[in-house]
Amino acid sequence: MTGTATTLPITLHQLRLDGALALLGKEESAGLPPADHDPSAHLQAIIDELCDLSLRDPLTGCANRRQFDTILDRELDRVARSGDVALLLMIDVDHFKRVNDLHGHNVGDMVLQAVAQALNGCVRPMDTLARYGGEEFAIVLPACQPAYGQNVAERVRKAVEALRIPIAPGQELTVTVSIGGAYALQWIRSTRKLWIERADQQLYQAKSHGRNRIEIEQQPDSTVTAEEKKLLFVPDLTGDTSWSGDWSDVFAAPLGSTDGVN
C-alpha cells in the first residue's frame, strides 16, 4: 500500500526545548521572539542561536576551532579561484603558563578575554579571529598584501603590549604576544594543515628570537614545503603521460633547466 506521508502538527510544548534554552543562557533566551506570538520564529531563533553557539569559543567569544577550520578551507579555495593573497597569523601569549602558576586560572581566563578583545579591535569585518587553543589565537586575513599584513601584525602586537589588565584592587598585569604569519598564494595548492604548519614555523622563530615580536614570510616562494610542491598544478611538460620521473627533481632544478625531463 502506498500513499503520501502525512505531516502532523507539533506544538512547542511537545518539544523538549528546556535543554536548548539552558544552553543559550538568560541573555540569549531573553532576546528570542515570544513563543505564543510566532512559534515558528521562536523555534528558528533557538536553532540560529545554537548554531552560533557551536561556532564560538565560550570564554572569549572568538570563532572556535571548528569554525576556524571551515574558514581556512574556504579561504584556500577562494585564493585558488580568485588569485588573491591571504595571510594567516598565529598568535601566542608569551609566558602564559607563568600567569596561571602565579595568579591562578581565573586570572588566566581574564588575560585571554582581554587579549581577545584587543585583537578584535585590530581586524576588519571580513577577517576572522579565532581561539586556536589554550593561549593561542589565529587571524585569517583575506585579500591581504604583504605591507598590510605586516601593519596588522604590528598593530596586534602593540595593542596587547599596551594592555593593563586589572586582576585585583591596585594590581594590574601586562602581557605580550609572539606572532607568526604565512601566506596562501594561488600558485601554492596548499592544505589547511600545511598552511598552519608554515605559520607555526614563523611563530616558533618569533619565540626563539626573544618573544614579543613578529615573524612573517617575506618571500613565500622560498618557504614552500616539499609536500606543497607535490600539490602544485603541474603542466604536462612532455606530452608523454607515461613519464615516471620524480617531479621533486624538476622543482629543485634551476629555472630554465630541463634535466630529468625528456
N, C-alpha and C positions, 0 to 999 in steps of 0.2 A: 504494500500500500504506500502510495506516495502522496505528498501534499506539501504545502508551503509551511514554513516554520512560523509559529505564532509568537509575536513579541509581547511578553507580559509586562504591564506597567509595574514599576518598582518605586516605592516611595522612599524618601531619605531615611525615615526611621527604621526601614528594613535593612539598611546598610550599616555595617559596623564602622562608623566614622570616628568613634572616640579615640582610637589609637592614632589615626591620622591627624586629628586635631591636637592631640597631645604632642606629636612630633613637631607641629608647626609652632607651638608656643602661644602665649597670650597675645603678644603684639600682632603676629601674623593672623591669628584667628579673628582678632577684633576687626581687621580690615576686610573680611570676607563679606560678600553680598548676603543679605538676610535669606535664610533658607526658606522661610514661609512666603517670601515675596517672589523669588525666582529660583526654584530648586535646581534647575539645570545650571544656571550661572554660579550658584553656590558650590555645586559639585565640581564644575570646571575650574573654579578658583582654587579649590583644595588641591586638585590634580596639578595645576600650574605651580602652586607654592611648593608641593612635594618634589616636583621635577627640579625646581630651582634649588631646593634644599639638598638634593642629591648631587648637585654640581658645585656646591660651595663648602669651603673649609669652615667648620663651625666656630673656630676660635678667632680667625682673622677676617672672615667674610670674603677672602680671595677665592678665586677658582681653585677647586681641589685637583688632585692628581688625575681623576677620571676626565674632567673637562679639559685639563691641560693636554693630556694625550690626544684627545679629539681635535683640539685646536691645532696642535703641532702637525698632525696628519693632514688636516685641511689646508694648513699654510704651505706645506711641502707640495701638495697638489696644485695650489694656486700659483706658486712660484714656477713650477714646471710648465704651467699653461700660459702664464702672462709674461714671464721673463723678469718680473720684479725681483728685487733683492730683499730678503728678510733677515732679521737678526734675532738670535736667541741669547738672552743674558741669564746666566746662572749667578745667584747672589747668596752668599753665605754670611751669617752673622759671626763675626770674629769672637773667639773665646767664649762662646755661648755656654759651654759646659761649666765654665768658671762662674757664670752668673747663677746657674742653677745650684751649684755646690755652695756658693757663698750666701745666696739670698733666698733660695727655695724656688720650687717650681711655679708658685703663684706669681712671683716676680718675673720669672722667665716668661710666663704667659703674657704679662703686661708688656714686656720688652717686644715680644713678637707682634702684639697688637699695635704698638707704637710704630715699629718698623714697617708693618704692612700699611698703616695709614700714611706714613711718609712716602713710601714707594707709590702708593696710589695717586698721590699728588704730583708725581713726575711723569705720568704716562698719558697718552692720548686716549680718547674714547675707543678708537679702533684697536688699541693694544690690549693684550691680555696679561694680567698679573695673577700669578698662581702661587700657592704654597706647595712647593715640590715635596717637602717632607722635613720634619724636625725644624731646624733653624734655617733651612734653605728655601729660597724663593726663586721664581723664574719669571721673566718677562719676554713675551713674544711680540716683536715689533715688525708688522708688515710694511712693505714699501719703505724700507729703511736704508738709506745710503750711508756709507761709512762715516762721513762727517757728522751726520745727525745721530747715528748710533753712539759715537764717542761722547757727544754732548749729553745725551740722555743718561749714559752710564755715569758720567761725572756729576750730573745733577742728582742722581740717585745717591751716589757716594757722599756728596756734600749734605744732602737732606738728612741722611741718617747720622752723619757726624755731628750735625747741629742739634740733634735731639737732646733734650734734657727730660728724662723720664722720672717723674716723682714716684718713689717707692715707699716712702714713709715721711712723716712730718719733718720738714727740714732736710730731707735726704733725696738727692737726685742721682740718677745713673746715666752714664753715657756709653754708647756702643759704636762700633764701626762695622763696615761690611767689606768683604772682598768680592770682586765681580769678574767673571769670565764670560766672553762672548764668542759666538761662532755664527757665520753667515750661511744662509741657504741660497744657492745660486741655481739658475736654470740648467746650466750645463753639468751640475753635480746631481745625478739622480740618487739622492740620499734616502735614508730612512730615519724615522724618529729616533731610534736607538743610536745611530751613528751621529746624528746632529747633536744630541745631548752629550755624547761622549766627547765630541770636539769642544763643546762649550765647557765641559767639566775639566778638560785638559788645561784650558786657559784659566779656569778658576784655581786649579792646583798651582799654576805658575804665579798667580796673584798672591796666594797664601805663602808660597815658598819665598817670594821676594819681599816679604815683610808685612803683608796684610794691609787693609785699608787702602787698596789700590785696585787698578783696573788692568786687565789684560784682554785685548780683543784681537782677533785675527786681522792683521793688516793686509795680508796678501792671501786670500782664501785658497788660491790655487796651489800654494806651497804647503798646505796642511791637509790636503785631501788624503784620506786613508786608502790603503790598497783595496780594501773591501768596497769602498765607494767607487773607486776606479772601475771595478768589475761591473758596477751597476750603470755605468755610463751608456748612453745610446751610441753604439759604435757603427759607423757606416761600413758597408761591405767594401773593403779596400781592394779586394781581389776579384770579386765576382765569382769566386770559387767557394761554394758552401761546404766543400769537403775539407777545407783547410783546418788543421787541428793544432796550429801553433799556440803559443802562450801569449795572450793579449798583454800580460804584465810586462813582457819584454818590449812590446810596442810602446807602451806608456812610458817605459823607462828610457827609451831611445831618444836621442837629441832630435829637436824639430828638424824636419826635412829628411831624416834618415828613414830608410825602408828596410833596414836589416831585420830579418826574421819574417818578412812578408814577401812572398814571391809573386 
